[in-house]
Amino acid sequence: MNVCLHSTGFVLAAGILAGGASSRMGRPKEGVRLPDGRTMLACVAAALAPLTPGGIVILGDCRGHALAPAWRRLDDDPPGAGPMGGVRALLHSGLATHYLLATCDQPLLTPELLRPLAAAHDRPAILAPPAGDIAPFPCLLPASCAAALDDAFAAGERSLRRWLLGQSPLRLPAPEAATHLARSINTPEELEALLHPERP
């Protein structure tokens, strides 16, 4: 198994996946506004920014949101490859030694939840709540994972989750609230439940 080793030094940047078709939502998820007026993408960036001095990098087309002046954007590598393409572009960018990754549809993330990931781990790291399924995001990836990801992509792998779990990631204990705070909002029904939790 090709498991990543980490580079010398430590520079942490954030990567936010924002290149999906948003077919289930029916409009670009990154631009969906929440009750406080912020977009889902802005909420995710606000959770990542205090932990990532290397800056915020938007991965993919980001069709539904104008980029903040301080943000960078990378095209998928290759175009149309989905999350694998976005992460490949990030790992080859040379912007940092480690990347804290999330998706644009995780607006409930908080710096406190993400803090255990924001360290120079020598292999990928994910949050592991006491119960429930392990989700691939949020996660930490060392830049030195690029070769392992390239090999998997060349072999036909297109599931980032399957590749990540195959790298023997460090599973960092997370509170039960992680299941709630790390969830993705993918559909109008999920958005409605988020905006109006009091409704049955």
N, CA and C of each residue as an Amber inpcrd file, in Angstrom:
protein
   600
   0.8470000  -1.1850000   0.0000000   0.0000000   0.0000000   0.0000000
   0.8850000   1.2380000   0.0000000   0.5240000   2.1950000  -0.8450000
   1.3060000   3.4220000  -0.9710000   0.7770000   4.4490000   0.0210000
   1.3670000   4.5200000   1.2140000   0.9380000   5.4480000   2.2500000
   1.8540000   6.6670000   2.2340000   1.2610000   7.8550000   2.4010000
   2.0120000   9.1010000   2.2820000   2.9320000   9.3430000   3.4750000
   4.0390000  10.0150000   3.2210000   4.9570000  10.4830000   4.2550000
   4.9740000  11.9990000   4.2080000   5.1580000  12.6480000   5.3550000
   5.0350000  14.0940000   5.3160000   6.3730000  14.7970000   5.0950000
   6.2590000  16.0290000   4.5530000   7.4240000  16.8250000   4.1940000
   8.0270000  17.4790000   5.4380000   9.2410000  17.9690000   5.3000000
   9.8430000  18.7550000   6.3830000   9.1780000  20.1210000   6.4170000
   9.1930000  20.7490000   7.5790000   8.5290000  22.0330000   7.7250000
   7.0200000  21.8370000   7.8120000   6.3210000  22.9430000   8.0830000
   4.8690000  22.8330000   8.2190000   4.2200000  24.1470000   7.8360000
   3.4840000  24.1330000   6.7390000   2.6560000  25.2640000   6.3270000
   1.2750000  24.6970000   6.0220000   0.2650000  25.2070000   6.6980000
  -1.0850000  24.6860000   6.5500000  -1.9590000  25.6680000   5.7760000
  -2.5660000  25.1840000   4.6880000  -3.5380000  25.9610000   3.9220000
  -4.8590000  25.2040000   3.9130000  -5.9190000  25.8830000   3.5320000
  -7.2490000  25.2790000   3.4620000  -7.6440000  25.0550000   2.0160000
  -8.3080000  23.9460000   1.7510000  -8.8910000  23.6830000   0.4410000
 -10.3830000  23.4530000   0.6000000 -11.1820000  24.1500000  -0.2160000
 -12.6370000  23.9830000  -0.1770000 -13.1000000  23.5240000  -1.5530000
 -13.6930000  22.3430000  -1.6110000 -14.2030000  21.8050000  -2.8680000
 -15.4860000  22.5310000  -3.2440000 -15.4930000  23.1700000  -4.4250000
 -16.6430000  23.9530000  -4.8720000 -16.8040000  23.8320000  -6.3800000
 -16.6760000  22.6120000  -6.8840000 -16.7460000  22.4370000  -8.3310000
 -17.8280000  21.4900000  -8.7950000 -18.7150000  21.0710000  -7.8800000
 -19.7270000  20.0950000  -8.2510000 -20.8630000  20.6950000  -9.0650000
 -21.6750000  19.8130000  -9.6480000 -22.8000000  20.2570000 -10.4660000
 -23.9860000  20.7190000  -9.6250000 -24.0220000  20.3560000  -8.3350000
 -25.1270000  20.7250000  -7.4380000 -26.4760000  20.3050000  -8.0130000
 -26.5190000  19.1450000  -8.6680000 -27.7560000  18.7140000  -9.3250000
 -28.8690000  18.4470000  -8.3260000 -28.5430000  17.9470000  -7.1600000
 -29.5860000  17.6700000  -6.1630000 -30.1240000  18.9440000  -5.5330000
 -29.2790000  19.9490000  -5.3760000 -29.7260000  21.2210000  -4.8200000
 -30.4910000  22.0410000  -5.8500000 -30.1360000  21.8870000  -7.1300000
 -30.8100000  22.6370000  -8.1850000 -30.2150000  24.0110000  -8.4430000
 -29.1690000  24.3760000  -7.7290000 -28.4420000  25.6370000  -7.9140000
 -27.0890000  25.4670000  -7.2450000 -26.0990000  26.2800000  -7.5990000
 -24.7760000  26.1030000  -7.0030000 -24.8230000  26.2190000  -5.4820000
 -24.3830000  25.1740000  -4.8040000 -24.4880000  25.1440000  -3.3440000
 -23.6330000  26.2150000  -2.6850000 -22.5000000  26.5350000  -3.2970000
 -21.5950000  27.4760000  -2.6420000 -22.2310000  28.8420000  -2.4190000
 -23.2190000  29.2050000  -3.2600000 -23.8470000  30.5180000  -3.1450000
 -25.1310000  30.5410000  -2.3400000 -25.5580000  29.4030000  -1.8170000
 -26.7890000  29.3540000  -1.0190000 -26.6090000  30.1740000   0.2550000
 -27.5550000  31.0650000   0.5280000 -27.4490000  31.9440000   1.7010000
 -28.2020000  31.3720000   2.8970000 -27.6100000  31.5890000   4.0650000
 -28.1710000  31.1290000   5.3260000 -28.8140000  32.3140000   6.0480000
 -29.5280000  32.0790000   7.1620000 -30.2650000  33.1770000   7.8120000
 -29.4100000  34.3770000   8.1990000 -28.1260000  34.1760000   8.4820000
 -27.2880000  35.3220000   8.8640000 -26.7860000  36.1150000   7.6610000
 -27.2170000  35.7190000   6.4550000 -26.8350000  36.4400000   5.2440000
 -25.5940000  35.9130000   4.5610000 -24.8250000  35.0810000   5.2490000
 -23.6190000  34.5200000   4.6400000 -23.9670000  33.3480000   3.7390000
 -23.1230000  33.1260000   2.7440000 -23.2800000  31.9450000   1.9030000
 -22.6870000  30.7270000   2.6120000 -23.0630000  29.5420000   2.1260000
 -22.4900000  28.3310000   2.7030000 -20.9750000  28.3340000   2.5410000
 -20.4840000  28.7660000   1.3800000 -19.0370000  28.8030000   1.1700000
 -18.3640000  29.7550000   2.1500000 -18.9570000  30.9090000   2.3980000
 -18.3680000  31.8670000   3.3320000 -18.3160000  31.2980000   4.7460000
 -19.3420000  30.5170000   5.1220000 -19.3440000  29.8930000   6.4480000
 -18.2040000  28.8870000   6.5810000 -17.9880000  28.0910000   5.5490000
 -16.9140000  27.1040000   5.5790000 -15.5600000  27.8160000   5.6550000
 -15.3770000  28.8390000   4.8390000 -14.1100000  29.5880000   4.8510000
 -13.8550000  30.2180000   6.2120000 -14.8990000  30.7170000   6.8680000
 -14.7360000  31.3430000   8.1840000 -14.2960000  30.3360000   9.2340000
 -14.7400000  29.0930000   9.1030000 -14.3220000  28.0530000  10.0500000
 -12.8750000  27.6390000   9.8230000 -12.4300000  27.6450000   8.5820000
 -11.0790000  27.2060000   8.2440000 -10.0230000  28.2880000   8.4630000
 -10.3870000  29.5350000   8.2090000  -9.3950000  30.6180000   8.1640000
  -8.5520000  30.7650000   9.4320000  -9.1290000  30.6740000  10.6450000
  -8.2890000  30.8740000  11.8340000  -7.2110000  29.8100000  12.0160000
  -7.3580000  28.6820000  11.3360000  -6.4330000  27.5610000  11.5170000
  -5.4360000  27.4190000  10.3780000  -5.6130000  28.1880000   9.3070000
  -4.8440000  27.9440000   8.0820000  -4.1320000  29.2190000   7.6250000
  -2.9730000  29.5270000   8.2120000  -2.2420000  30.7370000   7.8210000
  -1.7790000  30.7160000   6.3670000  -1.7510000  29.5380000   5.7550000
  -1.3740000  29.4590000   4.3470000  -2.4550000  29.9240000   3.3950000
  -3.6320000  30.2740000   3.9210000  -4.6940000  30.8400000   3.0910000
  -5.7600000  29.8510000   2.6770000  -6.7700000  30.3800000   1.9810000
  -7.9290000  29.6290000   1.5070000  -7.7860000  29.4000000   0.0090000
  -7.9440000  28.1510000  -0.4170000  -7.8820000  27.7960000  -1.8350000
  -9.2120000  27.1560000  -2.2250000  -9.8720000  27.7300000  -3.2260000
 -11.1330000  27.1930000  -3.7240000 -10.8280000  26.2390000  -4.8650000
 -11.3870000  25.0470000  -4.8000000 -11.0930000  23.9950000  -5.7730000
 -12.2990000  23.7800000  -6.6860000 -12.1130000  24.0330000  -7.9720000
 -13.1880000  23.8440000  -8.9350000 -13.7320000  25.1600000  -9.4590000
 -14.8220000  25.0640000 -10.2340000 -15.3600000  26.2210000 -10.9530000
 -15.9340000  27.2910000 -10.0370000 -16.5340000  26.8920000  -8.9260000
 -17.1510000  27.8490000  -7.9850000 -18.0790000  28.7900000  -8.7550000
 -19.1040000  28.2270000  -9.3820000 -19.9700000  29.0020000 -10.2750000
 -20.9100000  29.9470000  -9.5310000 -21.1990000  29.6490000  -8.2500000
 -22.2320000  30.4060000  -7.5690000 -21.7380000  31.3960000  -6.5540000
 -20.4600000  31.7740000  -6.6060000 -19.9180000  32.6430000  -5.5590000
 -18.7200000  33.4070000  -6.0980000 -18.7150000  34.7090000  -5.8760000
 -17.5380000  35.5060000  -6.2250000 -16.4440000  35.2370000  -5.1940000
 -15.2120000  35.1500000  -5.6460000 -14.1100000  34.8580000  -4.7460000
 -13.7300000  36.0900000  -3.9280000 -13.4690000  35.8860000  -2.6470000
 -12.9270000  36.9660000  -1.8240000 -11.5290000  37.3050000  -2.3310000
 -11.1010000  38.5560000  -2.1990000  -9.7960000  38.9660000  -2.7460000
  -8.6270000  38.1150000  -2.2630000  -8.6870000  37.6250000  -1.0320000
  -7.5530000  36.8750000  -0.4910000  -7.5600000  35.3990000  -0.8800000
  -8.6470000  34.9300000  -1.4820000  -8.7330000  33.5150000  -1.8360000
  -8.0430000  33.2320000  -3.1630000  -7.4540000  32.0480000  -3.2570000
  -6.9590000  31.5430000  -4.5360000  -7.9730000  30.5410000  -5.0860000
  -7.8850000  30.2540000  -6.3770000  -8.7360000  29.2200000  -6.9730000
  -7.9040000  28.3560000  -7.8980000  -8.1670000  27.0490000  -7.8820000
  -7.4870000  26.1030000  -8.7640000  -8.5150000  25.3160000  -9.5660000
  -8.2460000  25.1160000 -10.8490000  -9.0670000  24.2290000 -11.6690000
  -8.7890000  22.7830000 -11.3080000  -9.7940000  21.9320000 -11.5030000
  -9.5970000  20.5010000 -11.2920000  -8.5160000  19.9740000 -12.2350000
  -7.8050000  18.9520000 -11.7940000  -6.7490000  18.3380000 -12.5900000
  -6.9630000  16.8210000 -12.6250000  -7.4720000  16.3130000 -13.7910000
  -7.8910000  17.0190000 -15.0050000  -9.3020000  17.5720000 -14.8510000
  -9.7200000  18.4500000 -15.7650000 -11.0820000  18.9740000 -15.6970000
 -12.1060000  17.8460000 -15.7450000 -13.1640000  17.9940000 -14.9640000
 -14.2320000  17.0010000 -14.9640000 -13.9750000  15.7940000 -14.0990000
 -12.8920000  15.7900000 -13.3400000 -12.5490000  14.6170000 -12.5280000
 -13.1820000  14.6420000 -11.1450000 -14.0040000  15.6520000 -10.8520000
 -14.6840000  15.6920000  -9.5660000 -13.7300000  15.9740000  -8.4240000
 -14.1080000  15.5490000  -7.2090000 -13.2630000  15.8330000  -6.0390000
 -11.8240000  15.3440000  -6.1810000 -11.6350000  14.1980000  -6.8420000
 -10.2710000  13.7080000  -7.0410000  -9.4510000  14.7220000  -7.8110000
 -10.0430000  15.3340000  -8.8330000  -9.3260000  16.3220000  -9.6340000
  -8.9990000  17.5750000  -8.8450000  -9.9360000  18.0070000  -8.0000000
  -9.6780000  19.1730000  -7.1740000  -8.5610000  18.9430000  -6.1800000
  -8.5840000  17.7930000  -5.5380000  -7.5560000  17.4940000  -4.5410000
  -6.2040000  17.2770000  -5.2100000  -6.1810000  16.6500000  -6.3810000
  -4.9170000  16.4860000  -7.1000000  -4.2960000  17.8490000  -7.4110000
  -5.1170000  18.7850000  -7.8850000  -4.5970000  20.1210000  -8.1900000
  -4.0200000  20.7740000  -6.9380000  -4.6880000  20.6120000  -5.8210000
  -4.2230000  21.2310000  -4.5790000  -2.9040000  20.6250000  -4.1180000
  -2.8190000  19.2900000  -4.1260000  -1.6080000  18.6370000  -3.6230000
  -0.3850000  18.9390000  -4.4890000  -0.6050000  19.2590000  -5.7600000
   0.5040000  19.5940000  -6.6570000   0.7710000  21.1010000  -6.7260000
   0.0150000  21.9050000  -5.9870000   0.1060000  23.3630000  -6.1340000
   1.3590000  23.9640000  -5.5180000   1.9660000  23.2890000  -4.5450000
   3.1300000  23.8490000  -3.8630000   2.8100000  24.9880000  -2.9180000
   1.5400000  25.1800000  -2.5870000   1.1500000  26.2990000  -1.7340000
   1.4030000  26.0390000  -0.2580000   1.4920000  24.7720000   0.1450000
   1.6580000  24.4460000   1.5650000   2.2230000  23.0350000   1.6800000
   2.5780000  22.6580000   2.8890000   3.0110000  21.2800000   3.1430000
   1.8460000  20.3920000   3.5430000   0.7770000  20.9930000   4.0800000
  -0.4030000  20.2580000   4.5230000  -1.6460000  21.0710000   4.1590000
  -2.7520000  20.3480000   3.9430000  -3.9980000  21.0000000   3.5530000
  -5.1460000  20.4850000   4.4040000  -5.9170000  21.4250000   4.9590000
  -7.1230000  21.1180000   5.6940000  -8.2820000  21.2720000   4.7180000
  -8.9730000  20.1680000   4.4490000  -9.9560000  20.1160000   3.3660000
 -11.3740000  20.0040000   3.8960000 -12.2850000  20.7290000   3.2250000
 -13.7080000  20.6360000   3.4950000 -14.4440000  20.8540000   2.1810000
 -15.7500000  20.7150000   2.2170000 -16.5640000  20.9720000   1.0300000
 -17.3990000  22.2240000   1.2510000 -17.8420000  22.8280000   0.1490000
 -18.5620000  24.0910000   0.2390000 -19.9390000  23.9440000   0.8620000
 -20.4030000  22.6950000   1.0470000 -21.7530000  22.4810000   1.5900000
 -21.7270000  21.9900000   3.0360000 -20.6770000  22.3590000   3.7850000
 -20.5670000  22.0110000   5.2010000 -20.5830000  23.2870000   6.0520000
 -21.6820000  24.0290000   6.0460000 -21.6900000  25.3620000   6.6590000
 -21.6690000  25.3580000   8.1820000 -21.8350000  24.1980000   8.8220000
 -21.8610000  24.1500000  10.2840000 -20.4910000  23.8910000  10.8990000
 -19.4670000  23.7200000  10.0840000 -18.1270000  23.4960000  10.6170000
 -17.6990000  24.6610000  11.5080000 -16.9050000  24.3390000  12.5280000
 -16.3860000  25.3520000  13.4390000 -14.8830000  25.1670000  13.6040000
 -14.1590000  26.2180000  13.9580000 -12.7190000  26.0600000  14.2290000
 -12.4450000  25.0440000  15.3290000 -13.3120000  24.9940000  16.3440000
 -13.1110000  24.0640000  17.4540000 -13.1890000  22.6220000  16.9760000
 -14.1340000  22.3340000  16.0990000 -14.2580000  20.9800000  15.5650000
 -13.0440000  20.6070000  14.7180000 -12.5340000  21.5770000  13.9470000
 -11.4510000  21.3200000  13.0080000 -10.0660000  21.3160000  13.6540000
  -9.9600000  21.9000000  14.8420000  -8.6440000  22.1070000  15.4500000
  -7.8050000  20.8320000  15.5570000  -8.3780000  19.6640000  15.9280000
  -7.5390000  18.4610000  16.0210000  -6.8650000  18.0810000  14.6970000
  -7.4580000  18.5020000  13.5720000  -6.8740000  18.1880000  12.2660000
  -5.7330000  19.1260000  11.8880000  -5.6670000  20.2820000  12.5400000
  -4.7300000  21.3370000  12.1120000  -3.3540000  21.1500000  12.7200000
  -2.7490000  20.0200000  12.4570000  -1.4130000  19.7200000  12.9700000
  -0.6290000  18.9670000  11.9020000   0.6780000  18.8990000  12.0940000
   1.5590000  18.2910000  11.0870000   1.5900000  16.7770000  11.2330000
   0.4520000  16.1520000  10.9880000   0.4140000  14.6940000  11.0320000
   1.1840000  14.1190000   9.8400000   1.7460000  12.9310000  10.0350000
   2.6000000  12.3750000   8.9850000   1.8320000  11.5250000   7.9850000
   0.5130000  11.4920000   8.1080000  -0.3260000  10.8050000   7.1220000
  -1.6960000  11.4710000   7.1410000  -2.5700000  11.1500000   6.2030000
  -3.8990000  11.7700000   6.2210000  -4.5830000  11.5690000   7.5640000
  -5.4100000  12.5310000   7.9310000  -6.1370000  12.4600000   9.1990000
  -7.5970000  12.8140000   8.9580000  -8.4820000  12.0890000   9.6550000
  -9.9170000  12.3290000   9.5650000 -10.4800000  12.3710000  10.9820000
 -11.6850000  12.9140000  11.0990000 -12.3850000  12.9120000  12.3800000
 -13.1890000  11.6270000  12.5060000 -13.1450000  11.0270000  13.6720000
 -13.8390000   9.7680000  13.9140000 -14.7900000   9.9360000  15.0840000
 -16.0870000  10.2200000  14.8280000 -17.0470000  10.3190000  15.9180000
 -17.2540000   8.9610000  16.5800000 -17.7900000   8.9380000  17.8080000
 -17.9450000   7.6680000  18.5220000 -18.8160000   6.6590000  17.7890000
 -19.8030000   7.1350000  17.0400000 -20.6920000   6.2240000  16.3200000
 -20.9490000   6.7860000  14.9270000 -21.4010000   5.9340000  14.0260000
 -21.7440000   6.3800000  12.6830000 -20.6130000   6.1710000  11.6950000
 -20.9130000   6.4940000  10.4500000 -19.9860000   6.2730000   9.3550000
 -18.8740000   7.3290000   9.3770000 -17.7100000   6.9520000   8.8680000
 -16.5910000   7.8780000   8.7170000 -16.7530000   8.6230000   7.3980000
 -16.7850000   9.9530000   7.4620000 -16.8950000  10.7700000   6.2590000
 -15.5060000  11.2430000   5.8430000 -15.2860000  11.4430000   4.5310000
 -13.9530000  11.8720000   4.0950000 -13.6400000  13.3320000   4.4060000
 -14.6560000  14.1430000   4.6120000 -14.4370000  15.5620000   4.8850000
 -15.1510000  15.9620000   6.1750000 -14.5110000  16.8050000   6.9730000
 -13.2070000  17.4330000   6.7620000 -12.0740000  16.4420000   6.9850000
 -10.9230000  16.7430000   6.3950000  -9.7520000  15.8870000   6.5800000
  -8.4900000  16.7290000   6.4260000  -7.3740000  16.1440000   6.8240000
  -6.0590000  16.7480000   6.6230000  -5.2790000  15.8650000   5.6600000
  -4.6600000  16.4810000   4.6430000  -3.8130000  15.7470000   3.7130000
  -2.4440000  16.4070000   3.6310000  -1.3610000  15.6690000   3.8820000
  -0.0300000  16.1960000   3.5830000   0.1560000  16.3210000   2.0650000
   0.9050000  17.3260000   1.6340000   1.1700000  17.4840000   0.2000000
   1.8930000  16.2810000  -0.3770000   2.6380000  15.5750000   0.4730000
   3.3730000  14.4120000  -0.0070000   2.4650000  13.2480000  -0.3950000
   1.1570000  13.3970000  -0.1960000   0.2070000  12.3860000  -0.6680000
   0.0020000  12.4440000  -2.1770000   0.5540000  13.4580000  -2.8380000
   0.2880000  13.6510000  -4.2640000   0.6220000  12.4120000  -5.0850000
   1.7540000  11.7830000  -4.8150000   2.1530000  10.6180000  -5.6170000
   1.1850000   9.4530000  -5.4220000   0.7530000   9.2400000  -4.1770000
  -0.1980000   8.1590000  -3.9090000  -1.5220000   8.4070000  -4.6210000
  -1.9680000   9.6590000  -4.6110000  -3.2220000   9.9790000  -5.2880000
  -3.0790000   9.8460000  -6.7980000  -1.9380000  10.2800000  -7.3490000
  -1.6910000  10.1350000  -8.7800000  -1.7230000   8.6650000  -9.1950000
  -1.0810000   7.8120000  -8.4020000  -1.0550000   6.3830000  -8.7230000
  -2.4610000   5.8080000  -8.7360000  -3.2640000   6.1730000  -7.7470000
  -4.6310000   5.6680000  -7.6780000  -5.4600000   6.1740000  -8.8500000
  -5.2850000   7.4520000  -9.1940000  -6.0340000   8.0190000 -10.3140000
  -5.6630000   7.3250000 -11.6210000  -4.3740000   7.0860000 -11.8230000
  -3.9140000   6.4080000 -13.0390000  -4.4470000   4.9860000 -13.1250000
  -4.6960000   4.3810000 -11.9540000  -5.2270000   3.0200000 -11.9160000
  -6.7440000   2.9780000 -12.0530000  -7.3740000   4.1440000 -12.2010000
  -8.8110000   4.1930000 -12.4290000  -9.6570000   4.5270000 -11.2150000
  -9.0120000   4.7900000 -10.0710000  -9.7820000   5.1350000  -8.8740000
 -10.3880000   6.5290000  -9.0250000 -11.6810000   6.6670000  -8.7370000
 -12.3450000   7.9610000  -8.8070000 -13.0920000   8.3060000  -7.5250000
 -13.0290000   7.4340000  -6.5390000 -13.6720000   7.7020000  -5.2560000
 -12.6340000   8.2310000  -4.2740000 -12.7450000   9.5100000  -3.9290000
 -11.8030000  10.0900000  -2.9840000 -11.9560000   9.4470000  -1.6100000
 -13.1820000   9.1350000  -1.2400000 -13.4040000   8.4990000   0.0600000
 -12.7010000   7.1530000   0.1290000 -12.8630000   6.3360000  -0.9010000
 -12.2480000   5.0070000  -0.9010000 -10.7310000   5.1060000  -0.8910000
 -10.1950000   6.0670000  -1.6700000  -8.7430000   6.2430000  -1.6700000
  -8.2510000   6.6860000  -0.3010000  -8.9350000   7.6500000   0.3040000
  -8.5100000   8.1800000   1.5890000  -8.5180000   7.0990000   2.6650000
  -9.5800000   6.3240000   2.7350000  -9.6490000   5.2670000   3.7440000
  -8.6040000   4.1870000   3.4820000  -8.1780000   4.0340000   2.2380000
  -7.1310000   3.0740000   1.9080000  -5.7410000   3.5210000   2.2930000
  -5.5910000   4.7880000   2.6990000  -4.2880000   5.3210000   3.0950000
  -4.0170000   5.1670000   4.5900000  -4.8070000   4.3740000   5.2740000
  -4.6680000   4.1990000   6.7260000  -4.6240000   5.5400000   7.4430000
  -5.6690000   6.3650000   7.2770000  -5.6340000   7.7010000   7.8810000
  -5.6300000   7.6400000   9.4020000  -5.0260000   8.6280000   9.9930000
  -5.0930000   8.8030000  11.4330000  -6.5250000   9.1920000  11.7850000
  -7.1310000   8.4410000  12.7030000  -8.5250000   8.6970000  13.0760000
  -8.5370000   9.4360000  14.4120000  -8.8310000  10.7220000  14.3450000
  -8.7930000  11.5690000  15.5260000 -10.1510000  11.5420000  16.2090000
 -10.1780000  11.2400000  17.5040000 -11.4610000  11.2040000  18.2060000
 -12.1860000  12.5470000  18.0950000 -13.4690000  12.4680000  17.8370000
 -14.2850000  13.6720000  17.7220000 -15.5260000  13.5050000  18.5860000
 -16.0650000  14.5960000  19.0920000 -17.2810000  14.4870000  19.8960000
 -18.4700000  14.0590000  19.0500000 -19.5000000  13.6120000  19.7100000
 -20.7010000  13.1910000  19.0030000 -21.2370000  14.3030000  18.1070000
 -21.0160000  15.5500000  18.5190000 -21.4950000  16.6910000  17.7310000
 -20.8620000  16.7400000  16.3440000 -19.7460000  16.0390000  16.1470000
 -19.0990000  16.0460000  14.8360000 -20.0320000  15.5330000  13.7560000
 -20.8530000  14.5520000  14.0910000 -21.7870000  14.0090000  13.1200000
 -22.7260000  15.0870000  12.6140000 -23.1350000  15.9880000  13.5040000
 -24.0480000  17.0650000  13.1310000 -23.3060000  18.2130000  12.4430000
 -22.2030000  18.6470000  13.0260000 -21.5240000  19.8360000  12.5250000
 -20.7960000  19.6060000  11.2080000 -20.4410000  18.3750000  10.9080000
 -19.7060000  18.0900000   9.6740000 -20.6160000  17.6450000   8.5420000
 -21.9170000  17.6610000   8.7470000 -22.7980000  17.1380000   7.7080000
 -22.8590000  18.0770000   6.5050000 -23.1220000  17.5090000   5.3500000
 -23.2660000  18.2740000   4.1130000 -24.7410000  18.5750000   3.8730000
 -24.9980000  19.7300000   3.2790000 -26.3500000  20.1410000   2.9170000
 -26.4540000  20.0270000   1.4010000 -27.1070000  18.9640000   0.9190000
 -27.0740000  18.6270000  -0.5030000 -28.3660000  18.8870000  -1.2540000
 -29.4910000  18.9920000  -0.5580000 -30.7930000  19.0760000  -1.2230000
 -31.6080000  20.2310000  -0.6500000 -32.6440000  20.6730000  -1.3850000
 -33.5320000  21.7050000  -0.8290000 -34.1730000  21.2620000   0.4800000
 -34.4830000  19.9700000   0.6110000 -35.0920000  19.4690000   1.8370000
 -34.1270000  19.5690000   3.0170000 -32.8620000  19.2370000   2.7970000
 -31.8660000  19.3650000   3.8610000 -31.6340000  20.8290000   4.2180000
 -31.6710000  21.6930000   3.2210000 -31.5220000  23.1190000   3.4810000
 -32.7020000  23.6340000   4.2940000 -33.9050000  23.2190000   3.9410000
 -35.0970000  23.6460000   4.6680000 -35.0320000  23.1970000   6.1220000
 -34.5610000  21.9660000   6.3580000 -34.4350000  21.4690000   7.7280000
 -33.3960000  22.2650000   8.5100000 -32.3430000  22.7060000   7.8240000
 -31.3240000  23.5210000   8.4840000 -31.8670000  24.8990000   8.8280000
 -32.6200000  25.5030000   7.8920000 -33.1260000  26.8460000   8.0950000
 -34.2840000  26.8890000   9.0980000 -35.0440000  25.7780000   9.1570000
 -36.2330000  25.7440000  10.0200000 -36.2560000  24.4500000  10.8190000
 -35.3430000  24.3030000  11.7730000 -35.2600000  23.0550000  12.5330000
 -36.4810000  22.7720000  13.3860000 -37.3010000  23.8080000  13.6450000
 -38.4740000  23.6100000  14.4910000 -39.6120000  22.9110000  13.7580000
 -39.5520000  22.8780000  12.4240000 -40.6200000  22.2530000  11.6560000
 -40.4690000  20.7340000  11.6550000 -41.5900000  19.9970000  11.7240000
 -41.5040000  18.5280000  11.7190000 -41.0820000  18.0150000  10.3630000
